[in-house]
Amino acid sequence: MTVGPDAGPDAVSAVAEFVAVMRRLRAECPWKQAQTHRSLVRYLLEETYETVDAIDAGEVSGDWSHLAEELGDVLLQVVFHAVIAEERGDFDLADVAEGITAKMRRRNPHVFAADSTSGETALDADAVNEIWQHVKATERLDKLDGRGIDAGLPSALPALLYADKVLERLAREGEPADVDPAAEDIGERLLALVAESRAAGVDPEQALRDVVRKRL
């Protein structure tokens, strides 16, 4: 696996040791041996939401130690899936890392392009996001070859987040969302609220979670 110059040797050796631990567990632990990509889905979802909880808690308390623990549990899921795939001959953790590294280089040309020193580094966050979204949209069109507006969106996304993603794609393609805020149908009203959230620059999923937490 190729590692960038900013990665410390401790991090590299720690990850390598963890991969070795997972390989041994797959070889010697009956429960680990029985797991598949599909059987691990529930744990990946649980650990993801627990990580979100840790972030929310850290914002309040200023103590981020719990986030480190939860990120370790997410890393467990990543490595677990990679080791299973390695055994099947599909891919390994090196392929995962190399794939995401290549994606980051493609989607951040303002940093990695040969002419990135020509002034593009002065771009603000909004401009950088536009570059990211443009490259991402191009990749999506290349992969999906004209399929529907929601093609490639995970079906398991929370409904508010799914609606937000669809509205984002519609806006980028210049298509109206065609939402009636006064509609009696609950789904239409929820979609209207998501559209309102987007216009205000608010993450609807996070906003609802924050308000609910205040009620507890």
C-alpha positions in Angstrom: 0.0 0.0 0.0 1.4 3.4 -1.0 1.3 5.8 2.0 1.6 9.6 1.7 4.4 11.6 3.3 2.1 12.9 6.1 1.2 9.5 7.5 3.2 8.8 10.6 4.9 5.4 11.0 2.8 4.7 14.1 -0.4 5.0 12.2 0.8 2.8 9.4 2.1 0.1 11.8 -1.1 0.3 13.9 -3.3 -0.3 10.9 -1.1 -3.1 9.7 -1.3 -4.8 13.1 -5.1 -4.4 13.1 -5.4 -6.1 9.7 -3.2 -8.9 11.0 -5.5 -9.3 14.1 -8.6 -9.4 11.9 -7.0 -12.0 9.6 -6.3 -14.2 12.7 -9.8 -13.7 14.0 -11.3 -14.8 10.7 -9.1 -17.9 10.8 -9.6 -18.9 14.5 -12.9 -17.3 15.8 -16.1 -19.3 14.8 -18.3 -16.2 15.0 -16.0 -14.1 12.8 -15.7 -17.0 10.3 -19.5 -17.1 9.9 -19.9 -13.5 9.0 -20.5 -12.2 5.5 -20.7 -8.8 3.9 -24.5 -9.0 4.2 -24.5 -10.2 7.8 -22.3 -7.3 8.8 -24.6 -4.6 7.4 -26.6 -4.1 10.6 -23.3 -3.6 12.6 -22.0 -1.1 10.0 -25.2 0.9 10.4 -25.2 0.7 14.2 -21.6 1.8 14.4 -22.2 4.7 12.0 -25.1 6.1 14.1 -23.1 5.6 17.3 -20.3 7.7 15.7 -22.8 10.4 14.9 -23.9 10.3 18.6 -20.3 10.6 19.7 -19.8 13.7 17.5 -23.0 15.3 18.9 -21.7 14.5 22.5 -18.3 15.9 21.7 -19.7 19.2 20.5 -21.5 19.6 23.8 -18.8 18.3 26.2 -15.6 19.1 24.3 -14.4 15.6 25.1 -13.7 13.7 21.9 -12.3 10.5 23.4 -15.5 8.7 22.8 -15.4 9.7 19.1 -11.9 8.0 18.9 -13.5 4.8 20.2 -16.4 4.9 17.8 -14.2 5.6 14.9 -12.3 2.5 15.9 -15.5 0.5 15.7 -16.2 1.9 12.2 -12.6 1.0 11.2 -13.3 -2.5 12.5 -16.2 -2.7 10.0 -14.1 -1.4 7.1 -11.2 -3.9 7.8 -13.6 -6.7 8.5 -15.2 -6.3 5.0 -11.8 -5.9 3.4 -10.5 -9.1 5.0 -13.6 -11.0 3.9 -13.1 -9.7 0.3 -9.4 -10.5 0.5 -10.2 -14.1 1.3 -12.6 -14.3 -1.7 -10.0 -12.7 -4.0 -12.2 -9.7 -4.7 -10.1 -6.9 -3.3 -8.1 -6.0 -0.2 -7.6 -3.1 2.1 -4.8 -1.8 -0.1 -7.3 -1.6 -3.0 -9.8 0.3 -0.8 -7.1 2.8 0.3 -5.8 3.2 -3.2 -9.3 3.7 -4.6 -10.2 6.4 -2.2 -6.8 8.1 -2.6 -7.4 8.3 -6.4 -10.9 9.7 -5.9 -9.6 12.4 -3.6 -7.0 13.4 -6.2 -9.7 13.5 -8.9 -12.1 15.5 -6.9 -9.7 18.0 -5.5 -7.9 19.3 -8.6 -7.4 22.7 -6.9 -4.9 20.9 -4.7 -3.5 18.1 -6.8 -3.7 19.4 -10.4 -0.4 20.3 -12.0 -1.4 24.0 -12.2 -2.8 24.1 -8.6 -0.3 26.8 -7.9 -1.8 29.2 -10.4 -4.2 30.8 -7.9 -6.8 28.1 -7.5 -5.6 27.4 -4.0 -7.2 30.8 -3.0 -10.7 29.4 -3.7 -13.1 29.6 -0.8 -15.1 26.6 0.6 -18.1 27.1 -1.6 -16.0 27.2 -4.8 -14.1 24.1 -3.7 -17.5 22.3 -3.1 -18.6 23.3 -6.6 -15.5 21.7 -8.1 -16.1 18.6 -6.0 -19.8 18.3 -7.1 -19.0 18.9 -10.7 -16.4 16.1 -10.8 -18.7 13.9 -8.8 -21.6 14.5 -11.2 -19.4 13.8 -14.2 -18.3 10.5 -12.6 -22.0 9.6 -11.9 -23.1 10.2 -15.4 -20.2 8.1 -16.8 -21.2 5.3 -14.5 -25.0 5.4 -14.7 -25.3 6.4 -18.4 -28.6 8.3 -18.3 -30.4 6.4 -15.5 -32.9 8.2 -13.2 -32.2 11.3 -11.1 -31.9 9.1 -8.0 -29.6 6.5 -9.6 -26.8 5.6 -7.3 -28.4 6.9 -4.1 -28.5 4.3 -1.4 -32.0 3.0 -0.8 -31.3 2.8 3.0 -30.6 6.6 3.3 -32.8 8.3 5.9 -35.8 9.8 4.2 -34.9 13.4 4.9 -31.3 12.9 3.7 -32.6 11.1 0.6 -34.9 14.0 -0.2 -32.1 16.5 0.3 -29.9 14.6 -2.1 -32.6 14.3 -4.7 -33.4 18.1 -4.5 -29.7 18.8 -4.8 -29.4 16.8 -8.0 -32.6 18.5 -9.4 -31.1 21.9 -8.6 -27.8 21.1 -10.3 -29.6 19.9 -13.5 -31.9 23.0 -13.5 -35.0 21.1 -12.9 -37.8 22.4 -10.6 -38.5 20.4 -7.5 -42.3 21.0 -8.1 -43.2 21.0 -4.4 -46.5 22.5 -3.1 -45.8 23.7 0.5 -49.5 23.9 1.2 -50.2 20.3 0.2 -52.1 18.3 2.9 -50.1 15.2 2.1 -47.5 14.7 4.8 -44.8 13.6 2.4 -45.3 16.7 0.3 -45.0 18.9 3.3 -41.9 17.1 4.5 -40.3 17.5 1.1 -41.3 21.2 1.2 -39.5 21.5 4.5 -36.4 19.9 3.1 -36.5 22.3 0.2 -36.8 25.2 2.7 -33.9 23.7 4.7 -31.7 23.6 1.6 -32.6 27.3 0.7 -31.5 28.2 4.3 -28.3 26.2 4.2 -29.5 23.9 7.0 -29.0 20.2 7.1 -32.6 18.9 7.8 -31.5 15.6 9.3 -29.1 17.3 11.8 -31.6 20.1 12.6 -34.3 17.6 13.5 -31.9 15.5 15.6 -30.7 18.6 17.5 -34.3 19.8 18.2 -35.3 16.3 19.4 -32.3 16.1 21.7 -33.3 19.5 23.3 -36.6 17.9 24.2 -35.0 15.0 26.1 
